[in-house]
Amino acid sequence: MRMHIGHVAMRVTDLRKSVDHARRTLGLRETWRSDTEVHLSANEKHHELQFIASGKAGLDHVGLEIEDVDDLHDMRDRIIASGAKILTEKIDEEGIDQGLRCAGPGGIVFEVYTGMSRALLTPKLVTGPLARRLGHVTLFVEEKAELQRFLLDVLDFRISDKVGDLQTWLRCDDDHHGIAIGQSVKGDRMHHYAFEVESIGAIAHYADHISQDGQRFLWGPGRHGPGFNIYTYLFDPEEAVVEVYTDLLKIRDEAAYKAIDWSTEPRAMNLWGPSHPERFEELGIPTLSQ
């Protein structure tokens, strides 16, 4: 099965402000809009961010794109066999052909789909100076063990790295992680969503861009142990955390790769310098039920 992280949908209290921040900070293009919803993308995909106007900010769903329609049908059968609740088998979402939504442990809603529309590739879409693509999301939930089993046994993820039982990084394609999960001490939430840039030089360009825009990083630049990516973090207008990163490990030989437990490495979260700010793991926006 070939599956990838597709998009993140968030409910936001100020649609204009969230859209402006994504366009200004990440360089995303607006692809579709209604009175209550806006879609944005860093590339040819119809959308990678979906902002939905709401009275309360939070995670609406995580989108997983499956390449083959037969695999989508197989995934549906696996979800039903697992006992997970199917919320809908008919997705009414602009830009998507067919799919379903289900509720996983921790109240996380997953939208599994195929057939997202795409624009014709142009040099501007391929070589933009800021974000190139959505890469991963990180979730902190109280039912971490249950969510991990769901990702592994039902949604076909594999473990890439971990920090004991506290955090796990999981992949669904050759990226080191598409979803990372942690043990929450403050309710179920999405901690951050992450966009990739081309290189360490692009990180420097992005850092200057952020500074000139009057924003400041929460943490970084630095280099993580798990995934070895170079990272930066800042807040979006709803105080979800936005990671911009580069140089993430690719795992192209499944048989040869062995997951690392970083529990005994004090520098695990930053091989270059200070660890994350105090209470950093408590940041993010809540998961919202449907």
N, C-alpha and C positions, 0 to 999 in steps of 0.2 A: 504494500500500500504506500502510495506517495502522497504525503500530506505536509502542509506547511502552515505556519502562523499566518493568518489572513488579515484580520483587522481587530481593532478594539473599539467597542461602542461604550460611550460614557454619557450619562445624564448630567447636564450642566445647568446652573442657575442663571448664567448670563451667556447666552449663545453668541452674541456679537463679540464679547471679550475673549471667549475660548477660541473662536475661529480666528480672530485677529492675532492671538498669541501663537497659534500653530502656524499661521502663514508667515508672520514676522520672524519668529524664532527658528523654525525648522525649514522654512522655505516651501511649505506644502502648497499644492494647488487645490482650489475648490473645484469639485467635479459635479456636485448636485446640491440643490437647496430647495427646501419647502419653508413654510412659515415656522415650523417647529424643529427642523432637522437640517444639518449640513454634513456633507461627506467631503473628505479631503484625502489626498494621496501624494506620495513623494515620487511616484513613477507612473507607469502605464496602467496600473490597476485602477479600477473604478473608485475604490476607497480602501484606506488603511486606518483612518480615524473616522468615527461616526459620532457626531455630537447631537444629542437629543435634548431639547429644552424641557426643563423640569423644575419643580419647586425644591428638589433636593438633589445634591450632587452625589454621584456614585457610579460604580461599574454596572453597566447594563448587561453586556455579554462579551465573551471572547470568541472571535471567529476563527475557525480552522478550515482551510481550503483543501479539499481532496481532489486530485487530478482526474480520477476516473469515476464515472457515474456508477459502475458496478461496485466499486469499492465503497461508494457512499451508501449503497443499499446494504452491503455487508456490515457497515458500521451501524446502520440503523438496527439491524438484527442483533448486533452485539450489545447495543445500548439497552434494547428491550430485554434481552436475556439477563442483563445485569440487575434489572429491577429499577434502574434509574427512571425518573419521570420524564416522559416526552411532553414538552410544553406545546409544540406545534410541529406538524409535518408539512406545513405550507408556509414558507417564509415570504412575507410581503415586505421585501427590502429592495430598494432601487439598486440595480447593477448585479443582482444575483439571480441565477437561473432556477436552481432548486436546492433544497436542503431541509434541515430540521433544527430545532432547539431542544436541548435537554437540560435538566437541573442536576448538577453534580454535587458532591459533598461540599460543605461550607457555603452552600447557597450560590455557588458559581454557575452561571448559565453559559453553556457552550453552544455556539451555532456552528454546525457542521454542514458544509455546502460544497457545491461544485458549480462551475460555469460563471465565475465573476467576469463581467465584461472588461475589456481592456482597450485603451487607446492605441493608435498606431505609434510605434516607437519613433522618436525624433531625437536629435542630438541634445535638445534641451531637457528631455525626460531622462536621458541616460547619463548626462554629465553635469547635472545640477550641482552647485557648489556646497550645498548644505546636506540635508538628509537624503539618503538614497532609498531606504526602505525601512518598514517596520520590522524589527528583529525578534523581540520577545516581550513577555510580560512577567512580572513577579507578583505573586499572591502570598498573603499571610492569612492562614485560617486556623481556627481552633481544632478542626478535624483533619490535621495534616496527614496522618497515617491513612485515613480513609480516602482523602483526595489523591494521595500518591498511588494507592492501589487502583483507583478509578482511572487515572492517567495511564498507568502501566497495563492493566488487564483489559480495559475497555477501549481506550482511545489510542492504544498502540505506541505510547511513548517509551523511551528507554532512559535509564539513569546514566548521566554523564559524570557527575561529581556530587559530593555531599559533605556536610559538616555534621557528622554523627546523625542523630535523629532530628536535629534542629532545622536544617535546610537541605534541600535537594534541587539539583539542576537537571532538567530532563529535556530530551531532544525527540523530534519527530521527523527530522531530515538530517542533513549533514552539519547543520549548525550545532555547536556544542549545547546550546539550550534554546528552546522556543518558549518554555514555561519554567520558571523557578518557583518553588514553594517553600514557605517557612512556617514554623510553629508560632502562632499568634499569641500574644498576651493582651491584645486590645481589640478583640472582635475580628470578624472576617472582612478582608479588604484587599483591594489592589494597591500594592505599594508603588510600583512604577511601570510605565511602558517605555520601550526603548527603540530608538531609531539609529540606524547605522550610517556612518559617513565613510568616505573612501579610504582615508589614510590618517596617519598621525599628523601629517601636514594639514589635513582637513579639520582635525580636532583643533589645531592652533588657530586656523581661520575662524572656526566656529566660536572659540573662546574670545577672540577679538570682537567678533560680531555681537556676542552676548554682552561684553563689557561696554561697547559703544551704544548698545540699546539700553543701558542703565540697569541691567540685571547682573546678579552674582550667583556663582555656583554654590550649592549646598556642600558639595564635596567633589574633590578632583581638580584637575586631572590626576589619575593614578592608574595602576594596573591590578586588576583582580587576579587572584590565584585561580579559582574555578573559571575555566574558559579563557583565561589569560588576556582578556580584552582590556584595552585602554578605555577609561570611562570618564564621564562627567555627569553630574546630577544637578537639577534645579527644579523649582516648583512651577507648575502651570497655574492658571488663575483659580482653579478649584482646590489647589494644594495636593493634587496628585503629583507624583515625582516623575520627571522626564529624564531618562538617561539618553545621552548621545555617546556612542562608542565606536570603536574600530578594532580591527585585528582579533576578532573572535576566532577561537579554535574551530577548525572544520574536522569532523570525524568521518572520514571517507572509507575507512576499513573497519567495519563493525567487529570482525573476528579478532583484530589485533588490539583494539582499544580496551583498556582497563580503567574503570572508574577510580577516582582518587578520593579518599576520605581526608579532608583538610583539618580534622579536629585537633591534631597536635601541632599545627603550623600557626603560630601567633600572628604571622603576617598574611594570613590567607586572603583577607578582604582587600588588602593593598600591599602588594609586594614592594612598592616604592617608598611609602611613607606612612603617615598616620592612618589608623583605622577610622571607621566611619564616626560621624559626630554622635554624641550621646543621644539616646532614644531615637536614632535614625530608623530603626526597624519598626517603630510605631507610626511612622508617617503613612500617608496615602488616603484613599477614599473608600468608603464602605461598599461592599457588594449589595446590590439591591435585587430583591425578588421580583418575579413577574407573575 
